């Protein structure tokens, strides 16, 4: 459902490549862990070109490593992708589990959850775009199953916050699953369709949508949206 929005990407191929090369150079300077470096480069390449288009040979070349190193650490491109998912999404779950243990009311738990996801999805927009792309094209069922398995665990924790608020009377009886779909759908649209959003807000660079001013705007909007939807 997202593929046609690629028509609104404002970056030229040369600009995109220059940006990628600058990011890659910075990674190489600050990352000494080869496994982590491979994950970072894979994340950038998958987001920029799509999983299908990135060969193991190309990945090794961009990362500046031997082909055998990818096999050593991950076994295959599929194994590397699985490691990328398993490296990222559980970190968010740890933050949600910490929120669940706090002695705060259900709305504050939802508010902090929004903070977590706005920060994660927009600060790590390359990774978010990888996930959204794989989910939308649905060409590799094994990747989709892996993503669903990880993401659904997080969504169940958030649904628990809503159910807690409904039990104590703070929240209305709404459709909990579609509430979650609305929340994630809003963030996914903003992150994945930067060019389209830039058209709407009259910005000339699709990176505008992941910078702090617009991030704060998204955060405030989603909180207002869910507060009006949930609070009894």
N, C-alpha and C positions, 0 to 999 in steps of 0.2 A: 504493500500500500504506500510505501514511502518513495519508491524508485523514481517517480516522475519529478520529484523535487530537486533531483540532481541538476535539473535544467537551470536552477537558480543559483548555482555556485558561481560566485564572482571571481574567484581566483583563476588566473591563467595557468596553463601547465607549467610554464617556467617559474612563475611566482610560487606555485605549490611545491615544486621540486626544490627551489631555493630555501623555502621554509623548512622542508623536510631535512635537507642537508645541514642546515644550521642547528636544528634540534638534535640530529644524530651526532654532530660534532660535540655538542654540549654534553650529551649522554656519555660519549666515550671519555670525556675529560673527568666526569664526576663518578663514573661507575667502574669499579674494579672487579666486582663479582660477575664472572662471565655468564653464568646462568641467568642472573637478573638482567644483565645487559641484553641477552638474546630475547628475553620476554619483553623488554622495553622496545626494542627495534621491531619485533613482531607486532606489537600493539600498534605502532605507528604505520607500518606497512599494511596491515590488515584494514586499518581505518581508512587509509588513503586510497588503496587499490582494491580492497575486497579480499576475502580469504582465498577465493578461487584463483585469483590472478598472481598470488605470491607463491613462487616456487621455493623449495628448500635451498636451492643453489643461490637464488637471488637474495634470500634472507641471510645466508652465510656471507655473501659478498658485502651487503650493506652493514652487517654487524662486524665485519672484519675478522671473521673466524673461519676455521676449517670446517668443511661439511661434516666431518666425523664428530665434531663437538656437539652438533645438534642431535645426532644419533645417540651420543653418549649421555646427554642430559635428558632427552625427551623421547628418543626412539623414532619419532616421525613428526611430520607437521601436525598430524592429528593429536599426537601426544603433547606437542608444544601448545596447541590451542587449549587443550584440556587443562594444562598447567596454568595458562594465563587466566582462565576462568576461575580455577580453584585458588589462585593466588590473590584475586581481587575481591570477589563477591563475599567470601566468608569474613573479610575484614569489616565490611558493612554490617554483617550479622552480629559481630562482636559488639559493635557500637549500639545496635538495637537491643541486644540482650542487656547491656549496661543500663540503657534507658528504662527497660522493663523492671529493673531492680530498684529504681529510684523511688523515693517516697514523694511523688508528685501526682497531681491529678491527671486524668486521661487526656484532657486537651493539651496540657503541657507536654505530655509524651508525644502526641501527634505533632505539636509545634517543633519539638526537638528533632523528630523524625524528618520533618520537612527540611530543617536545616541540614541534616546529614545528607539527604539525597540531592538537594540543590547544590551543596558544596561538592559532593562526590561526582555527580553526573556532569556538572558544568566545569569543574576544575580538571576532571579526568575525561574530557569530552571525546578524546580519541578512542578510549576504551568503550565508552558508552555507545559510540557510533558503530564499533565492531559488533557489539551485542545486538543493537537494533537492526543492523544490516542482516545478520545471520537469522534473526527471528523473522524478519519480513520476507526474505527470499525463500526460506524454508527448503533449500536445496540439499542440505546435509542433515538428515534427521538426527544423527548421533550428536552433532553440535547443539541442535535445538533441544534435545532431551537433556543434555548436560546443563545448558543455560536454565531451562525450566526447573530442573531439580534444585539448582542453587537459588534462583530468584524466588521460587515459591516458598522456600523456607523463610526468607525474609518477609515476604508478604503475609505469611501466617502470623508472624510476630506483630506486624502492624495491625492486622485484623483483630488480634487480641486486644490492642489498645482501644479500638473502636467498641468492641464487645464489652470491655470493662466500663467504658463511659455509658453505654446503653443500660448496663445492669444497675449502675448507681444513679441513673436519671439525668446525667449531664448531657448525654447525646440522644438525639431522636432515633427512632427505629427506621433506619435507611437501608438501602440495598448495599450491604457491606462490600461485596465483591465488585460491584460496579463503581463504588466509591474509590476503591483501590485502582480500578482501571482508569478512572478519570484522573487520578493523581499521577500515575505513571505515564499516562498518555500525554498529559500536558508537558511534562518534563521531556519526554521522548521527542515530541514535536519540536520543541525549542532547540534541543541539542542536535538532532539529526538534520533539521531543515534550516540551518543558519542563514542560507541565502534568501529563503522565502521570508523569514522573520525580518531580515534586514530591509527587504522591500517594504514591509509593513511599517517599520519604524524609521524609514528614510536614512538608513546607515549605508555606507559604501564598502564595508568590510565585514564579511560574515564572522570574523573572530569577535566582533562587537558583542555578540550574544553570549559569549562565555567570559566576558570581562566583568569586573566587580559591579559597576553601576547597574548593568542589566541583570546581573545575578541577583542583586538586592531587589530589583523590580519583580523578578519572577518569584522570589521568596515571599515577598509581601502579597503578591497576587494569589499564590497558592494557599497561603494561610487564610486570607480573606475568604477565598472560595470555600475551603473546607470548614472554616468556622461557621459561616452562614449555613452551610449544608448540614453540619453535625449538631451544633449547639441547640439544645431544646429551649 
